[in-house]
Amino acid sequence: MSLEKVKSLMTQAGWGTLATFNGSDKVAQLHAVPHAEYCFAEPEGRHVRISGPCTISSNADDKRQLYDANPTLKEHIQNPEIPEYVVIRMTPDRIRMMNPTDMEYEEIELP
């Protein structure tokens, strides 16, 4: 399985973001344990799990870049410059993909 297939699944899943509001439980947890796992899934059950250490960014350029790239954020955040909106940056250290036919995870080689 290639990284390109992982990217394709993420696109087909339709959504996924590591943005949140500052002060949320998610941000508090990442301050305590700066590691997370994120899952993108198709309705058929095929999914990819991406995990790694995280940092929280309130940088205006980071916020604007994610806001512009993900149209669904506009449904939840009127103005990306508000201080409550932050971006969670993950540096993947493990990527696994599962097909529902065999229920086995396949490790995806990181670039």
ABEGO torsion letter per residue (X at the ends): XBAAAAAAAAAAAGBEBABBBBGBAAAAAAAABBBBBBBBBBAAGBBBBBBEBBBBBABAAAAAAAAAABAAAAAABABAABAABBBBBBBBABBBBBBAAAGBBBBBBBX
